[in-house]
Amino acid sequence: MTEQFHYKRASISGVVRVPGDKSISHRAIMFASLAYGETVIDHFLHSEDCRRTIEAFKSLGVHISESGNQVKVLGRGVDSFSQPVSALDMGNSGTTTRLMLGILSSLPFKVNLTGDDSLSKRPMGRVINPLTEMGAEFSSLNEENKLPLSVNGGHLQPITYHLPVDSAQVKSSILLAGLLINGTTTVIENNPTRDHTEKMLSAFGGLIEINGQQIKIIGKQTLKSAKITVPGDISSAAFWVAAAVITPGSHLVLEQVGVNPTRMGFVDVLKRMGAKITVTVEHYIGDEPVGTIEASYSELVPTTVTEREIPSMVDEVPLLALVATQSQGEMKINHIKELRYKETDRIEATVNILQNLGATVSSSEDQMVVNGPTDLKGGSVQSKNDHRMAMMAVIASIISDQPVTIDQTDCIKISYPTFFEDLRSIIKENEL
């Protein structure tokens, strides 16, 4: 659905509690299904992506009930899983697909997976390769290593695997497979990636050994049910942080946000750019730190983003490019080739959106270069049906001189169903 947005002379202020973290919501359902007993999950993110995870485990025979933002999972262990009667529909969820492949690889039956057009174009080889090395068998119905595909699991062997890409999804898929088989599986990272899988495992009574960038998991552990409260999603909060620091007169408070260090790269980079941001850790949910983020309008200067930081902010790079259009000078954002393998080519999509709005931005295979400051003029843009592209364009409209027309916004429901409701609560349109 095409929509037009225009908030000239608006500011951002108020208090927001963003919906539950998408990555943690996925993993809570997965571990609850593998555990024994009833797990209660509060502040669960009822997005389209997380629904795919719930429906996948229901198809495997797990009893899951929902009431508001609370989900209850009655786990009976992986041995209780039954073969689905039809293909598992992954929708647009890459997280569901890649993590489920690790679990399905351990099961002694064949499972088919499908997805929407966008997900069917995304590469699965980075997960299929190590799982094949462990002993799983995969077959693609159309293009190799892409959905739709089938997995024949069972009889896996543990491996030691050095990640060729910085990917929490690949890491988690291997660890989940290793959890369900005999022996010790080891994953070695080049740079730290988000560690929600490791932290979630401990919440269910599991053990994992972490030594620097080396992560070891012992298989055939028995997990016990847990009480999980999902913190607010930092990747959703990032849109409001960005809006506050680039919109004059803004001051925003974000409450109950997950502030896991492996997800805080965007905030850390903005602070180096001069952004007035305060992060206060207030308590822990299991091993996950939760706190408050305050952000205000700031005068910004460019900074250098290190390769080590990119995994902790990979979903926020398009937002960083938008923020850079308001900084004083040239900013190069390097080591971002991974963005080309998301829901769309996010480097190309970001450049197209910002150029159409009047920004001076260019790209190469692994880099974006932004020259600021720029007064965004407005215009028509394409989200490529990518939720993060659509939300970034909406944030850009707050500081654009003229309206911003976005061709597709329904995709925002994939990760942030209450995005526009939260926007209306904090946008303060001034008299012209």
C-alpha positions in Angstrom: 0.0 0.0 0.0 1.4 3.4 -1.1 1.5 6.0 1.6 2.6 9.6 1.8 4.3 11.1 4.9 5.2 14.7 5.8 6.1 16.0 9.3 8.0 19.2 8.5 8.6 21.3 11.6 7.8 18.3 13.8 9.9 17.2 16.8 10.1 13.9 18.6 9.4 13.7 22.3 7.8 11.4 24.9 8.3 7.9 26.3 8.1 4.7 24.2 8.2 1.1 25.1 9.0 -0.8 21.9 7.6 -4.3 21.2 9.5 -7.4 22.3 12.9 -8.3 20.7 12.4 -10.3 17.5 15.6 -12.3 17.9 14.8 -13.2 21.5 11.1 -14.0 20.7 12.2 -16.5 18.0 14.7 -18.2 20.3 12.3 -18.3 23.3 9.8 -20.4 21.3 12.5 -22.7 20.0 14.1 -23.5 23.4 10.7 -23.7 25.1 9.7 -26.3 22.5 12.9 -28.3 23.1 12.6 -28.2 26.9 10.4 -30.1 29.3 7.5 -28.4 31.0 5.4 -25.3 30.4 7.3 -22.1 29.5 5.6 -18.7 29.9 6.9 -16.0 27.6 5.8 -12.4 28.3 6.1 -9.4 26.0 6.4 -11.7 23.0 6.7 -10.0 19.7 3.6 -10.9 17.7 5.1 -10.0 14.3 4.6 -11.9 11.1 8.2 -13.3 11.3 7.7 -14.6 14.9 4.4 -16.2 13.9 6.3 -18.3 11.4 8.3 -19.8 14.3 5.2 -20.5 16.3 3.4 -22.2 13.4 6.5 -24.3 12.6 6.6 -25.8 16.0 2.9 -26.3 16.1 3.3 -28.3 12.9 5.9 -30.4 14.7 3.3 -31.3 17.4 4.2 -28.7 20.1 1.2 -27.3 22.0 1.4 -23.5 22.0 -1.2 -21.1 23.3 -1.4 -17.3 23.1 -3.2 -14.6 25.1 -2.3 -11.0 24.3 1.5 -10.6 24.4 1.9 -13.8 26.5 2.7 -17.2 24.9 2.7 -20.5 26.7 4.6 -23.4 25.3 4.2 -27.0 26.7 7.5 -28.6 25.8 8.0 -32.4 25.8 11.5 -32.5 24.4 12.7 -33.0 20.8 11.9 -36.7 20.9 8.2 -35.9 21.0 8.3 -34.0 17.7 6.3 -35.5 14.8 6.7 -35.2 11.1 4.7 -32.3 9.7 1.8 -33.3 7.3 2.7 -30.4 5.0 5.6 -28.1 4.2 6.5 -25.5 6.8 5.8 -22.0 5.6 8.7 -19.7 6.6 7.0 -16.6 5.2 9.6 -13.9 5.1 11.6 -15.0 8.1 15.2 -15.7 7.5 15.8 -16.3 11.3 13.1 -18.9 11.5 14.4 -20.7 8.4 18.1 -20.8 9.3 17.7 -21.7 12.9 15.0 -24.3 12.1 17.3 -25.9 9.7 19.7 -26.7 12.6 16.9 -28.3 14.6 15.3 -30.1 11.7 18.7 -31.6 10.7 18.7 -33.6 13.9 15.2 -35.1 13.4 14.8 -38.6 11.9 12.4 -37.6 9.2 12.0 -35.5 6.1 10.6 -31.9 6.3 9.9 -29.5 3.5 10.2 -25.7 3.8 8.7 -23.0 1.7 8.8 -19.2 1.9 7.6 -16.1 0.1 9.2 -14.7 -3.0 11.7 -12.5 -1.1 12.9 -15.3 1.2 13.1 -17.7 -1.7 15.9 -15.5 -3.2 18.0 -15.5 0.0 21.0 -17.8 0.2 20.8 -20.7 2.6 24.1 -22.3 1.6 25.9 -20.7 4.5 23.8 -22.8 6.9 23.3 -25.8 4.6 27.1 -26.3 4.2 28.0 -26.9 7.8 24.9 -28.9 8.5 25.7 -31.1 5.5 29.2 -31.5 6.9 27.5 -32.8 10.1 25.5 -35.3 8.1 22.2 -33.7 7.1 20.9 -34.1 3.5 19.2 -31.2 1.7 17.6 -30.9 -1.7 16.3 -27.7 -3.4 13.3 -27.9 -5.6 14.2 -24.9 -7.8 17.5 -23.1 -7.3 20.3 -24.8 -5.3 20.6 -23.8 -1.6 17.4 -21.7 -1.7 13.8 -22.3 -0.7 11.7 -24.3 -1.4 13.9 -27.1 -0.1 13.7 -30.3 1.9 15.9 -31.6 4.8 16.5 -35.2 5.7 17.9 -35.2 9.2 19.2 -37.6 11.9 22.5 -39.3 12.5 24.5 -36.1 12.7 28.1 -35.9 13.9 29.6 -32.9 15.8 32.0 -30.7 14.0 34.3 -27.7 14.6 33.3 -25.0 12.3 35.0 -21.6 11.6 32.4 -19.2 10.4 33.2 -17.8 7.0 30.8 -14.9 7.6 29.9 -13.0 10.7 26.4 -14.4 11.2 24.5 -15.1 14.4 22.0 -17.1 12.4 24.6 -19.5 11.1 26.2 -19.7 14.5 22.9 -20.4 16.1 21.8 -23.0 13.6 25.0 -25.0 14.2 24.7 -24.7 18.0 21.1 -25.9 17.9 22.0 -28.9 15.8 24.9 -29.6 18.2 22.6 -29.4 21.2 20.5 -32.2 19.9 23.2 -34.8 19.1 25.9 -36.7 20.9 29.3 -35.1 21.3 30.7 -31.6 21.4 30.2 -29.1 18.6 32.4 -26.0 18.3 31.8 -22.8 16.4 34.6 -20.2 16.0 33.7 -16.6 15.1 35.9 -14.0 13.5 34.0 -11.1 15.1 31.5 -11.2 17.9 27.9 -11.6 16.7 24.7 -11.3 18.7 24.7 -13.9 21.5 21.0 -14.4 22.3 21.2 -18.1 21.6 24.0 -18.6 24.1 22.1 -16.5 26.7 18.8 -18.1 26.1 20.3 -21.6 26.5 21.4 -20.8 30.0 17.9 -19.5 30.9 16.6 -23.0 30.2 19.3 -24.7 32.3 21.6 -25.5 29.4 25.4 -25.3 29.5 27.7 -23.7 26.9 31.4 -22.9 27.0 32.6 -19.6 25.6 36.3 -19.0 25.3 37.0 -15.8 23.4 35.6 -16.4 19.9 35.3 -20.1 20.4 31.9 -21.5 21.5 31.4 -25.1 22.5 28.1 -26.9 23.2 27.7 -30.4 24.6 24.9 -32.4 22.9 21.9 -34.2 24.4 21.4 -31.8 27.3 18.0 -31.8 29.0 16.4 -28.4 29.1 13.9 -27.3 31.6 11.0 -24.9 31.2 11.5 -21.2 32.1 9.7 -17.9 32.7 10.9 -15.5 30.0 10.1 -11.7 29.7 11.3 -10.5 26.3 12.9 -7.1 26.5 12.2 -4.3 24.0 13.9 -4.7 20.6 16.9 -2.5 20.2 16.6 -2.7 16.4 13.1 -1.2 16.7 14.2 1.4 19.3 17.0 2.4 16.9 14.5 4.1 14.5 13.3 6.4 17.3 16.9 7.0 18.5 17.8 8.1 15.0 14.7 10.3 14.7 15.5 12.0 17.9 19.2 12.8 17.2 18.5 14.3 13.7 15.3 16.2 14.4 15.6 19.6 16.0 13.9 20.1 19.4 13.7 16.4 20.1 14.1 14.4 23.4 13.0 10.9 23.7 13.0 8.2 26.4 12.9 4.5 25.5 12.0 2.2 28.4 12.6 -1.5 29.0 14.9 -1.9 26.0 17.3 -4.9 25.6 20.8 -3.4 25.7 22.9 -6.5 25.0 26.4 -5.3 24.1 26.4 -7.5 20.9 23.4 -5.3 19.7 24.6 -1.8 20.7 26.9 -1.0 17.8 24.5 1.6 16.3 24.2 3.5 19.6 28.0 3.3 20.2 28.7 4.8 16.7 26.1 7.6 17.1 27.7 8.6 20.4 31.1 8.8 18.7 29.4 11.1 16.1 28.4 13.4 19.0 24.9 12.2 19.6 23.4 13.0 23.0 22.5 9.5 24.1 22.4 8.0 27.6 22.1 4.3 28.2 21.2 3.1 31.7 21.2 -0.7 32.6 18.4 -1.1 35.1 18.1 -4.9 35.5 18.7 -8.3 33.9 16.2 -10.7 32.4 18.2 -13.9 32.7 21.6 -12.9 31.2 20.1 -10.2 29.0 20.7 -6.6 30.3 17.6 -4.3 30.1 17.5 -0.6 30.5 16.5 2.9 29.4 17.8 4.9 26.4 17.5 8.7 26.3 18.3 10.5 23.0 18.2 14.2 22.1 18.8 16.3 19.0 22.5 16.6 18.4 25.1 18.2 16.1 26.9 15.3 14.5 30.3 14.7 12.9 31.4 11.7 10.8 33.2 8.7 12.4 34.8 5.5 11.2 33.0 2.2 11.7 35.2 -0.8 12.4 34.7 -4.2 10.9 34.3 -5.6 14.4 31.3 -3.3 15.0 29.3 -4.2 12.0 27.8 -7.5 13.3 26.4 -5.6 16.3 24.6 -3.1 14.1 24.1 -4.9 10.7 20.3 -4.2 10.7 20.8 -0.5 11.6 23.3 0.4 8.8 20.6 1.9 6.6 19.6 4.1 9.5 23.2 5.1 10.1 23.4 6.2 6.4 20.3 8.4 7.0 21.9 9.9 10.1 25.1 10.5 8.2 23.2 12.8 5.8 22.9 15.2 8.7 26.5 15.1 9.9 29.2 17.6 9.0 31.3 16.1 6.3 32.0 12.8 4.5 31.3 9.5 6.2 32.4 6.1 4.9 30.6 3.0 6.1 32.7 0.0 5.3 32.6 -3.8 5.7 28.9 -4.0 4.9 28.7 -6.5 2.0 26.5 -8.7 4.2 23.6 -6.2 3.7 23.4 -7.4 0.1 21.9 -10.7 1.3 19.1 -9.4 3.5 15.4 -9.2 2.5 16.6 -7.1 -0.4 20.0 -5.7 -1.3 20.0 -3.1 1.5 23.0 -1.2 0.2 21.4 -0.6 -3.2 18.0 0.1 -1.6 19.5 2.6 0.9 21.4 4.5 -1.7 18.3 4.7 -4.0 16.0 6.0 -1.2 18.5 8.6 0.1 19.4 9.8 -3.4 15.7 10.1 -4.3 15.3 12.3 -1.3 18.2 14.6 -2.3 21.1 13.2 -0.3 24.6 12.8 -1.6 25.4 9.1 -1.2 27.2 6.5 -3.3 28.2 2.9 -2.9 30.6 0.1 -3.9 30.4 -3.6 -3.2 31.3 -3.3 0.5 30.8 0.4 1.3 28.5 3.4 1.4 29.8 7.0 1.3 27.6 9.8 2.6 28.3 13.5 2.3 26.5 15.8 4.7 24.8 17.8 5.9 21.9 17.6 3.4 18.5 19.2 3.6 16.3 16.3 2.4 13.8 17.5 -0.1 11.3 14.6 -0.2 10.1 12.5 -3.1 9.0 9.0 -4.0 10.9 6.0 -2.9 10.7 2.2 -3.1 11.0 0.1 0.1 11.5 -3.1 -2.0 8.9 -4.6 0.4 11.7 -4.6 3.1 10.4 -3.6 6.5 13.6 -1.9 7.6 13.8 0.1 4.3 10.2 1.3 4.7 10.7 2.4 8.4 14.0 4.2 7.5 12.1 6.1 4.8 9.4 7.1 7.3 12.0 8.5 9.6 13.6 10.4 6.7 10.2 12.0 6.1 10.3 13.7 9.5 13.1 15.9 8.4 12.2 16.2 4.7 11.1 19.6 3.2 8.4 18.0 1.1 6.3 14.8 1.5 7.9 11.3 1.2 5.8 8.8 -0.7 6.6 5.1 0.0 5.4 2.4 -2.4 5.0 -0.4 0.2 4.6 0.0 4.0 2.6 -3.1 5.0 5.9 -5.0 5.2 6.6 -3.1 8.5 4.4 -5.6 10.2 7.1 -8.2 9.7 9.1 -6.8 12.6 7.2 -3.9 14.2 3.4 -4.2 14.1 2.8 -1.1 16.2 5.3 1.2 14.4 2.8 3.8 13.3 0.9 3.7 16.6 4.2 4.5 18.4 5.1 7.2 15.8 1.8 9.0 16.4 2.4 9.0 20.2 5.8 10.8 19.9 5.5 13.0 16.8 4.8 16.6 17.8 3.8 18.7 14.8 4.3 22.4 15.4 2.3 25.3 14.0 3.7 26.6 10.7 
